[in-house]
């Protein structure tokens, strides 16, 4: 029987912050691959394929070394979760080819908002005024980042918005899997199925990567595997409502990496829209924490 992990909020926060540096790193490397920074641009489906292949190698290696005991998996939930996860990641990688990392990252923070909305018909959950208020606030920030005027509208931002919506579906499946199976089992099966889906999808657009691109593809997979490991460890050591706000540091690192790697400086619209989205997401996380407490008012 696996020993229970003791609660340690400080260590949990550290794990989540480290995870955000890895997650932001994957978007930076993906941007280099889908643009001409490392040679002939690769298709986003090929970048997504590399992410799953090399993450599978890293996680399966860890599983071989740790030899955990696995339970019987719920294949329907795993296939659903991974299908939406693969589609969301692919759209995210596509969006960063055309818009700043800060914009794409901020828009994808809408995924818990979409998950909240989807939980009403799919999970039968009730949503009160606080949750709706947080959702509307975050969506307002997204509209600002979309820059909906004829002169400044960014069509590629719709890719990030679609990614957030699809990842919202993924969160529904993750929520159903969380109480059924161990984190390592979920990660291993997720990346195995994801590798199979990505391998089939990449065939029409495959091109031979250069040496530098192979290294970058491997880096994406390893960075994502490290991010998942840190995130799982962080979630195991504190309440989700406590660690959720620390994940918003991804936006800070994405902005920093985009500046260092591509010289992109966030403008006032980016700062305003991202700030509003983060405010809505933070209120939602705070409210979720209150709802988990005994006798907390709805």
C-alpha positions in Angstrom: 0.0 0.0 0.0 1.3 3.4 -1.0 2.2 5.7 1.8 0.0 8.8 2.0 1.8 12.1 1.1 1.8 14.6 3.9 0.4 18.1 3.2 3.0 20.7 2.7 1.6 24.0 1.2 5.1 25.6 0.8 6.5 22.6 -1.1 3.3 22.4 -3.1 3.6 26.0 -4.2 7.3 25.4 -5.2 6.3 22.4 -7.3 3.7 24.3 -9.1 6.0 27.3 -9.7 8.6 25.0 -11.2 5.9 23.4 -13.3 5.0 26.8 -14.8 8.6 27.4 -15.9 8.5 24.1 -17.8 5.0 24.7 -19.3 6.0 28.1 -20.5 9.2 26.6 -21.9 7.2 24.1 -24.0 5.3 27.0 -25.7 8.6 28.9 -26.3 10.2 25.8 -28.0 7.0 25.2 -29.9 7.0 28.7 -31.2 10.6 28.2 -32.4 9.6 25.1 -34.3 6.4 26.4 -36.0 8.2 29.6 -37.1 11.5 29.8 -39.0 13.7 30.2 -35.9 15.2 26.7 -36.3 14.9 26.3 -40.0 12.0 25.3 -42.2 8.9 25.6 -39.9 7.3 22.3 -38.8 3.5 21.8 -38.8 1.8 22.1 -35.4 0.7 18.5 -35.7 4.3 17.4 -35.9 5.3 19.5 -32.9 2.3 18.0 -31.0 3.5 14.5 -32.1 7.0 15.2 -30.7 5.5 16.4 -27.5 3.6 13.1 -26.9 6.4 10.8 -28.2 9.2 12.1 -26.1 6.9 12.6 -23.0 5.9 9.0 -23.4 9.6 8.0 -23.4 10.3 10.0 -20.2 7.2 8.8 -18.3 7.5 5.2 -19.3 11.1 5.2 -18.2 10.0 6.6 -14.8 7.3 3.9 -14.6 9.9 1.1 -15.4 12.2 2.4 -12.6 9.4 3.0 -10.0 7.4 -0.2 -10.8 4.1 1.2 -9.4 1.0 -1.0 -9.0 -1.6 -0.1 -11.6 -5.4 -0.7 -11.3 -7.8 -1.5 -14.1 -8.1 1.6 -16.3 -11.3 3.2 -17.5 -10.5 3.2 -21.2 -13.4 5.4 -22.3 -12.4 8.2 -19.9 -8.8 7.9 -21.0 -9.5 8.0 -24.7 -11.9 11.0 -24.2 -9.4 12.9 -22.0 -6.4 12.3 -24.3 -8.3 13.1 -27.5 -9.3 16.5 -26.2 -5.9 17.0 -24.7 -4.1 16.3 -28.0 -6.5 18.6 -29.9 -6.0 21.4 -27.4 -2.2 21.2 -27.4 -2.1 21.1 -31.2 -4.3 24.3 -31.4 -2.2 26.0 -28.7 1.0 25.2 -30.7 -0.6 26.5 -33.8 -1.6 29.8 -32.2 1.8 30.7 -30.9 3.1 30.9 -34.5 1.0 34.0 -35.0 0.4 35.7 -31.7 2.5 36.5 -28.7 3.1 33.8 -26.1 1.5 36.0 -23.4 -1.7 36.4 -25.4 -2.0 32.7 -26.2 -1.1 31.7 -22.6 -3.6 34.1 -21.1 -6.4 32.9 -23.4 -5.8 29.3 -22.5 -6.4 30.2 -18.8 -10.1 30.2 -19.8 -10.1 26.4 -19.8 -11.3 26.2 -16.1 -14.1 28.7 -17.0 -15.2 26.5 -19.9 -14.9 23.4 -17.7 -17.2 25.1 -15.1 -19.8 25.8 -17.8 -19.5 22.3 -19.2 -19.9 20.8 -15.7 -23.5 22.0 -15.6 -24.8 19.6 -18.4 -22.1 16.9 -18.1 -21.7 16.6 -14.4 -24.9 18.0 -13.1 -23.2 20.7 -11.0 -24.8 23.8 -9.8 -23.2 27.2 -10.6 -24.0 30.2 -8.3 -23.6 33.9 -9.0 -19.9 34.0 -7.8 -18.9 31.4 -10.3 -20.8 33.1 -13.1 -19.3 36.5 -12.2 -15.8 35.0 -12.4 -16.6 33.4 -15.7 -18.0 36.6 -17.2 -14.9 38.5 -16.0 -12.5 36.1 -17.5 -14.4 36.0 -20.8 -14.3 39.8 -20.9 -10.5 39.6 -20.7 -10.5 37.2 -23.6 -12.5 39.5 -25.7 -10.0 42.3 -25.1 -7.1 40.0 -26.1 -9.0 39.1 -29.3 -8.8 42.8 -30.2 -12.2 42.8 -31.9 -11.8 45.8 -34.2 -11.2 45.7 -38.0 -7.7 47.1 -37.7 -6.4 45.0 -34.8 -8.4 41.7 -34.7 -6.1 38.7 -34.5 -7.8 35.7 -36.2 -5.1 33.4 -34.8 -6.2 34.2 -31.3 -9.3 32.2 -32.1 -7.0 29.1 -32.2 -6.0 29.8 -28.6 -9.7 30.3 -27.6 -10.6 27.0 -29.3 -7.7 25.4 -27.4 -9.0 26.7 -24.1 -12.5 25.4 -24.8 -11.3 22.0 -25.8 -9.0 21.8 -22.7 -12.2 22.6 -20.7 -13.6 19.3 -22.0 -10.4 17.6 -21.0 -10.7 18.9 -17.4 -14.1 17.2 -17.2 -12.5 13.9 -18.0 -9.6 14.5 -15.6 -12.0 15.2 -12.8 -13.7 11.9 -13.5 -10.4 10.1 -13.6 -8.8 11.7 -10.5 -10.7 9.6 -8.0 -10.3 6.3 -9.9 -6.6 5.9 -10.8 -3.2 6.9 -9.6 -1.5 10.0 -11.1 1.3 8.0 -12.7 -1.1 5.6 -14.3 -3.2 8.4 -15.7 0.0 10.2 -17.1 1.3 7.0 -18.7 -1.9 6.0 -20.3 -2.6 9.6 -21.4 0.8 9.9 -23.2 0.5 6.4 -24.7 -2.8 7.1 -26.3 -1.7 10.6 -27.2 1.3 9.2 -29.0 -0.9 6.9 -31.0 -3.3 9.6 -32.0 -0.5 12.1 -32.8 1.4 9.5 -34.8 -1.7 8.9 -37.1 -2.5 12.6 -37.4 1.1 13.6 -38.3 1.5 11.3 -41.4 0.1 13.8 -44.0 2.3 16.7 -42.8 5.4 14.8 -41.7 8.8 16.3 -42.8 12.2 15.3 -41.7 13.4 17.6 -38.9 16.9 18.9 -38.7 19.2 18.0 -35.9 18.3 21.2 -34.0 14.6 20.5 -34.5 14.9 16.9 -33.2 16.6 18.3 -30.1 13.8 20.9 -29.7 11.1 18.2 -30.1 12.7 16.1 -27.5 13.0 19.1 -25.2 9.2 19.8 -25.5 8.4 16.2 -24.5 10.8 16.2 -21.6 9.7 19.6 -20.4 6.1 18.6 -20.5 6.8 15.3 -18.6 8.7 17.3 -16.0 5.8 19.8 -15.7 3.3 17.0 -15.3 5.4 15.4 -12.6 5.8 18.7 -10.7 2.1 19.5 -11.1 1.0 16.1 -9.8 3.4 16.4 -6.8 2.1 19.9 -6.0 -1.5 18.9 -6.2 -0.8 15.9 -3.8 0.6 18.2 -1.1 -2.1 20.9 -0.9 -5.7 21.7 -1.8 -6.4 22.5 -5.5 -7.8 25.9 -4.5 -4.5 26.8 -2.8 -2.2 25.8 -5.7 -4.3 27.0 -8.6 -3.3 30.7 -8.4 0.4 29.7 -8.5 -0.2 28.2 -11.9 -0.9 31.7 -13.3 2.9 32.3 -13.1 3.0 30.5 -16.5 1.9 33.8 -18.0 4.9 35.6 -16.4 7.4 33.1 -17.6 5.8 32.9 -21.1 6.1 36.7 -21.4 9.7 36.7 -20.2 10.7 33.8 -22.6 8.9 35.5 -25.5 10.9 38.7 -24.8 14.2 36.9 -24.4 13.7 34.6 -27.4 11.8 36.8 -29.9 12.0 40.3 -28.5 8.3 40.5 -28.0 7.2 43.2 -25.6 3.6 43.0 -24.3 1.5 46.0 -25.1 -1.2 47.6 -23.0 -4.0 45.5 -24.5 -2.1 42.3 -23.6 -1.5 43.5 -20.0 -5.1 44.6 -19.6 -6.7 41.5 -21.1 -4.4 39.1 -19.2 -5.0 40.9 -16.0 -8.8 40.6 -16.3 -8.6 36.9 -17.2 -6.3 36.2 -14.2 -8.7 38.2 -11.9 -11.6 36.0 -13.1 -9.6 32.8 -12.7 -8.3 33.8 -9.3 -11.9 34.6 -8.1 -13.1 31.2 -9.4 -10.2 29.4 -7.6 -11.0 31.3 -4.3 -14.7 30.5 -4.6 -14.0 26.8 -5.2 -11.8 26.8 -2.1 -14.7 28.2 0.0 -17.2 25.7 -1.4 -15.0 22.8 -0.4 -15.1 23.9 3.3 -17.8 22.3 5.5 -21.0 24.3 5.7 -19.7 26.9 3.3 -22.6 28.9 1.8 -23.4 28.3 -1.9 
